[in-house]
Every structure is written in C-alpha cells, then in structure tokens.
Amino acid sequence: MTNPGMKCTRCRGPARHRFPSHNARFCDECLDVFFRGQVAKAIKKYRMAPPGGPMMIAVSGGKDSLAVWRALHDMGYETAGLHLDLGLGEFAAPSLAAARAMARRLGRPLHVYSFQELAGHAMEDVVRANRRNFCSVCGTMKRYWLNRLTLEHGFDTVATGHQLDDEAGRLLGNMLHFHDQYLANQWPVLEAAPGLARKIKPLCRLSEAEVRAYAKAHDLPVAQGKCPRSKGATLPYYQEAMQWLDDKMPGTMHNFYLEFLRRKQPPAPPLAGAARCASCGAPTFGQECTACRLLAKTEAWKQALWERGHATDA
Amino acid sequence: MTNPGMKCTRCRGPARHRFPSHNARFCDECLDVFFRGQVAKAIKKYRMAPPGGPMMIAVSGGKDSLAVWRALHDMGYETAGLHLDLGLGEFAAPSLAAARAMARRLGRPLHVYSFQELAGHAMEDVVRANRRNFCSVCGTMKRYWLNRLTLEHGFDTVATGHQLDDEAGRLLGNMLHFHDQYLANQWPVLEAAPGLARKIKPLCRLSEAEVRAYAKAHDLPVAQGKCPRSKGATLPYYQEAMQWLDDKMPGTMHNFYLEFLRRKQPPAPPLAGAARCASCGAPTFGQECTACRLLAKTEAWKQALWERGHATDA
C-alpha cells in the first residue's frame, strides 16, 4: 500500500494509505479525518441519528464492527457494545476477545450474550431442524436478538459495521436477480417502529479497503479469520466481482451504490401495520415471528429425536 | 471440456460439450439441434424475421459471425455475407480470409468493402481528428456502413453475431452506471425504419462458450486474434465479471439477461420522427448524421494539416 515519497492529498506530508477510487492518498491523521467525515456525511444524509445520541453497536469483533465503534465513539456518540456469541466453533473465542479488548480501550460497556443461552438451542440445531441455508437462519437469529437486546437495554438505535463493499455486493446480487422487494428495502437506515430499533449502517460510504486501512492506522484489536460456516454463501461472489470491477475501473463500486441511493426513495417503515408475535411480542405479519417459528420447530424436532431415542431403548 | 464416459443429455451417446449453466452435455449432432433451437426461439420470441426470409449477415470473420451465418443458412434463410475491412493492421487479412472461406463453404455471396475506400479516410485518422475513444468511433462507423450497405444491396435485415455474453456484459455495465437510455434501448432487435435496416441478434440466447463449441463442432474457419485497438474498452471487464459470476453460480448470466428481456417492453422504433442527413440521407435528429459529422471533421483536420505543412514550406 505504501509508496516511498507518496504525499498525503490533504496535508502534503508522507502518506501511508492510497485509495484509487477517490484518487486520494492519506497519512494516518488525515485518513481519520476523511473516515469520520464520511461517517458524519452518512449519518446526516440518510438521517441516521441525532448528534451525540445514544447508540448500541453490534460488535462481532471483526474490523468493520470495531471501526464503526471507534469512529462513533470518537465523534461523541454515547455508545455501548453488544456481542452475540453464536457458538460457531473456534471462531467464537477470538471474536469475543476482540470485542472485549475494544470495549476496554474505549472505556465503554460491552454486553455479551450467548445465542445458545438466549435461544435454548445451538445455531447448528436450529439450522438442522429447519432444513434451511445456514446463513439465512443465522442472519435471521442475529437480527432478532440484536433488535431485542438493543431495546431491552433501553437503546432505540443499533449500528452495524456494514460497509460499501457489503452493500454494493448485495445490491449487485439483488439487481442480477431482479429482487424487487429487496431492492425496494435496501437502504442504510431501517426506521424504528414499535418493537423495532432503528438499524443504521454508518460505514456505508466507506469501502472495505478504507475500513481496513482505518483499522490498521488505529491498530484496532481485530479478530482474524472468517466464519467457518460461510461456505455456500453467494454474497461474497457478488462482492468479489464488484471489487474486481472497481480494481479495473476505480470508483465503479462507489458510484454504483451511491447513485442507487441518490435515485431512490427511502423505503416505507418496516412492518408497518404489523401485529405482535404471540410468543415474544415482536412485530410480525404472522401469528408468530420468524425467529419464534424457527425455535418452535427446533423444539419439536428435538422432542421427536428424543422420543425416537426412547422408542429404540424400549 | 470432454470427460470420458460423459453422456449426451439428448441422445445418451458419448458427449463432447458440457454446459453447466444449462446442466447439459451434448454430442456434436445434438449441440447442433440445441443451437438451432435457441436461434429459432430467439427469432420467434423477439420477432426478428419471417421464416426463410432474406438476410444480410455482418461477417467479421470471428467465431460469432461465422456461427450465426452457418446456423441461419442451415435453417433455410436466404443469406449473403457483408465484410467490412476496417484496415486495423494485421488483424485485417485473416479476418477477410475467414469470411471468404465461410462464404465458399456455404456457397453464398460475400460482399467485401474497405472502410478506407468507402469513407475516404483511414479509421485511425477519423479517431485522431475527432479526439474520441477508438471503439466509439469505430463502432459508429461500422454500424453506419453495415446499415447503408445492407439497404444498398436490397436487404431490409442485417444479422450480427452478438451473443449472450456480449449482451449480458453490456447490460451489467448499463445497470452499474444507471444508463437509463441505453437500458431502454437494449433489445435483440432494432426495428426497421425509413433509411434503417432491421438489426437482429439471433445468438442472444447462446453463451460465448456455446458459440465456441458450435464453431468447434462445425470446424468453422474462424479468424483468431482480437482487435489490436480494443485496449481501453470497458465492455470486456463487465463481460469478464459476468462470466466469473456465471462460473461460480451457473445460470446467473442466462437468467439475468433473459429475465431483463422478459420484464421489458421492446423499445420504441429508433429515430422515430427523425429528419434526413443533409449529406447522405440517413435518418438523424441533427442536420447531418453522426457518421457524416465525424467524416467532415476528419476532412477539415486533414485540410488544416495540409495547410500547416505548406505554411512551413513557404
């Protein structure tokens, strides 16, 4: 990344980071200014939150979540971290350690929950019982608990570390398949509603490379490695294709996603006119919310397994 | 491509070609049936031409143009070839030789023209005089002369060898940049209008890999090599990204392009309500058509060069 003699676009001092999509080079200090500027712009432009307001941060321990926490904290937001231990093998311990290290460094509280304790089942079992794609079940469950715990801790907003590459990759996938409903709902803010915290993506204007550089500049205690269960996920393909195009034609990804937002109306409030889940009270259009249905099916599946086990014993 | 013991999806004999996007394997004979079936479907579905009608084929000498010529000829269309020698270096001679060999093999006429003789200028000079991107100038000129010569030879339809990868790559580029006007006009048929031949793309449902296999199965006398002036063109990037995604998720490209067509209305007739070019009579919205403007500017540029040369002599 470094190039001897490369000058910072902002202060003309020695630069350490180069971003072809912006045709910019930055030293650590100016990268920080640029980074926070982009976060501030996203927050203001898409009306994510009032200045300095309280915010829960979904902290997986990866670079994106640590970066968004660090930036929002530095910008004066009153933050707390929320870490969900998904119990996904050897990935779990370093992720938790990274979240803890970050909380210590910022002097902010970190709330840690185990998915298995919350749900009463391991994620593996929920997936097996429902015979669905791993990422789809895990994503549903994560969103459900992040929302519920954010509200239970008295916050009305939860920020995630999704960055430009995530959003542009998702947009590309949705466009290639003409997923009209997903396209209509793709937006960096999902508004709050009764029973729903506001979900915001303050890094949506920053590329993965920019977030990586920021994490490096601040020496954030990032957990390495990637999810052991992500095999078979298609989103990374769209992201990789998008990054390749951006490599060949710098700026393509940035323009693609931001132009999409520029041309679009914010989506209607989510689950407007929804009823409440009979089990947990979360807003839903059905009798029970998706999370409760997945868990009820897991319960029944375990019961059947247990009964079959006893039948064999008899 | 071959795999010992691989069976043809259609006849269960030994297969030679494998197409993951269709989850199909074919022997040479069944590939031919499949190929002509897809061409017939494209012609019928997008109302390209009446059965057996006369058609001019734009023959560059590459595999796509030879394949479309071969297939349309075999399907009973009354074809003639049109080859435009663009004078682009060592690429020119083998291209012309391939077109000639194909015409001999089919026993059909081939009309050969030199761009330089038609236009009075070399393509290089037109590009230099107009200070525009090479592919853009060359494309404009090629379309202009293909149209004009098709009509002059008494045909009302010209077929080109554009295939699925060309069209899907172009679509991806247009979508990523939200080129609304190009998106509105992207369609495998451009209707005829006064002064305009109908342009059709009978291979639009067949991937580059399928066309390559067809050319191989028929041992078509394909000209190798690629245009020496295509450097800097962006379309190949979109095609490559698209092909990569299709490699990872077979069928992605096919579904993307055909679903785009399925959801779309055919575009309005081109240049509806247009006037006629003051120089050549081609339909245009301006005083002169784009081709005549490019050539007039080239003329003026050469004149200026000549005058400057004489001024120095004096």
Interface residues (C-beta under 8 A of the other chain):
Chain A: L172 M175 L176 H177 F178 T234 Y237 Y238 E240 A241 W244 L245 K248 M249 T252 N255 F256 E259 F260 R263
Chain B: L172 M175 L176 H177 F178 T234 Y237 Y238 E240 A241 W244 L245 K248 M249 T252 N255 F256 E259 F260 R263
